[in-house]
Amino acid sequence: MTDALSPTAAAGTTAAPPADLAKLKTAAKAFEAIFLRQMIKSMRSASLGEGLLDSSSSEQFRDMSDAKMADQMAEKGGLHIADMLVKQYGARLSAPIAGTLPGDGKAGQ
């Protein structure tokens, strides 16, 4: 099984510079973590009422726990959002001319 975040999977047969690809992977994982945090926060706010022991301090610790869980979920890549971002933007890293995509007909112009 191939790694979805590998340079060949992200950019086809032409590899992007390793430093740029590493930055892209880091940014993609960070984006996935932020997305998951917002999703969990929205799910928490949809609760129908307050619990018996709810307080501002318990809410703060729940938020920290949710953020840690979102970071771990992003690191494991369960939703594959980071994989899709690396695949999409990794192709732009290996394009011959900045601002063009491979196969769009503008690379040789």
Secondary structure as GFF3:
##gff-version 3
##sequence-region A 1 109
A	DSSP	alpha_helix	7	11	.	.	.	ID=ss1
A	DSSP	alpha_helix	18	45	.	.	.	ID=ss2
A	DSSP	alpha_helix	56	76	.	.	.	ID=ss3
A	DSSP	alpha_helix	81	93	.	.	.	ID=ss4
###
